[in-house]
């Protein structure tokens, strides 16, 4: 199977040391979330109820 953009995206984030992802699933990111499932648990996905909360949580987590 060839590598998708989503597969490359998660591989690059892993190379950069990112292990926790905050997000809100929806039609626009289904390809990324499908690729996330293929990473075999390398990332922790924290689902939020609003996309702005994901941004706030990511900023706080990075500090």
C-alpha positions as a LaTeX table, in Angstrom:
\begin{tabular}{lrrr}
\hline
Residue & $x$ (\AA) & $y$ (\AA) & $z$ (\AA) \\
\hline
Unk1 & 0.00 & 0.00 & 0.00 \\
Unk2 & 1.36 & 3.42 & $-0.90$ \\
Unk3 & 1.86 & 6.16 & 1.65 \\
Unk4 & $-0.92$ & 8.74 & 1.91 \\
Unk5 & $-0.63$ & 12.39 & 2.90 \\
Unk6 & $-2.11$ & 11.46 & 6.28 \\
Unk7 & 0.51 & 8.75 & 6.81 \\
Unk8 & 3.28 & 11.23 & 6.00 \\
Unk9 & 1.71 & 13.82 & 8.30 \\
Unk10 & 1.73 & 11.51 & 11.34 \\
Unk11 & 5.20 & 10.20 & 10.55 \\
Unk12 & 6.57 & 13.75 & 10.45 \\
Unk13 & 4.85 & 14.73 & 13.72 \\
Unk14 & 6.30 & 11.62 & 15.36 \\
Unk15 & 9.77 & 12.56 & 14.09 \\
Unk16 & 9.32 & 16.00 & 15.66 \\
Unk17 & 8.50 & 14.43 & 19.04 \\
Unk18 & 4.76 & 15.13 & 19.06 \\
Unk19 & 2.83 & 12.46 & 20.95 \\
Unk20 & $-0.41$ & 14.16 & 22.06 \\
Unk21 & $-3.00$ & 15.47 & 19.62 \\
Unk22 & $-6.04$ & 17.58 & 20.52 \\
Unk23 & $-8.80$ & 17.68 & 17.94 \\
Unk24 & $-12.39$ & 17.60 & 16.85 \\
Unk25 & $-13.21$ & 14.90 & 14.28 \\
Unk26 & $-15.21$ & 15.84 & 11.22 \\
Unk27 & $-15.45$ & 15.43 & 7.46 \\
Unk28 & $-12.46$ & 17.68 & 6.78 \\
Unk29 & $-10.02$ & 15.55 & 8.78 \\
Unk30 & $-11.36$ & 12.03 & 8.22 \\
Unk31 & $-8.34$ & 11.15 & 6.07 \\
Unk32 & $-5.98$ & 12.24 & 8.83 \\
Unk33 & $-7.90$ & 10.31 & 11.48 \\
Unk34 & $-7.90$ & 7.20 & 9.30 \\
Unk35 & $-4.12$ & 7.47 & 9.03 \\
Unk36 & $-3.94$ & 8.09 & 12.79 \\
Unk37 & $-5.55$ & 4.69 & 13.37 \\
Unk38 & $-2.79$ & 3.08 & 11.31 \\
Unk39 & $-0.05$ & 4.49 & 13.60 \\
Unk40 & $-0.67$ & 1.68 & 16.12 \\
Unk41 & $-1.02$ & 3.86 & 19.19 \\
Unk42 & 2.02 & 6.11 & 18.71 \\
Unk43 & $-0.17$ & 9.14 & 19.49 \\
Unk44 & $-2.66$ & 10.05 & 22.19 \\
Unk45 & $-5.72$ & 11.68 & 20.60 \\
Unk46 & $-7.75$ & 13.88 & 22.95 \\
Unk47 & $-11.17$ & 14.58 & 21.48 \\
Unk48 & $-12.70$ & 17.94 & 22.37 \\
Unk49 & $-16.19$ & 19.36 & 21.97 \\
Unk50 & $-15.12$ & 22.51 & 20.15 \\
Unk51 & $-12.14$ & 23.23 & 17.90 \\
Unk52 & $-11.18$ & 26.38 & 19.84 \\
Unk53 & $-10.79$ & 24.26 & 22.97 \\
Unk54 & $-8.35$ & 22.03 & 21.08 \\
Unk55 & $-6.22$ & 25.09 & 20.32 \\
Unk56 & $-6.30$ & 26.25 & 23.96 \\
Unk57 & $-5.43$ & 22.77 & 25.21 \\
Unk58 & $-2.55$ & 22.40 & 22.75 \\
Unk59 & $-1.09$ & 25.77 & 23.78 \\
Unk60 & $-1.33$ & 24.91 & 27.47 \\
Unk61 & 0.13 & 21.44 & 26.90 \\
Unk62 & 3.13 & 22.92 & 25.08 \\
Unk63 & 4.08 & 25.23 & 27.97 \\
\hline
\end{tabular}
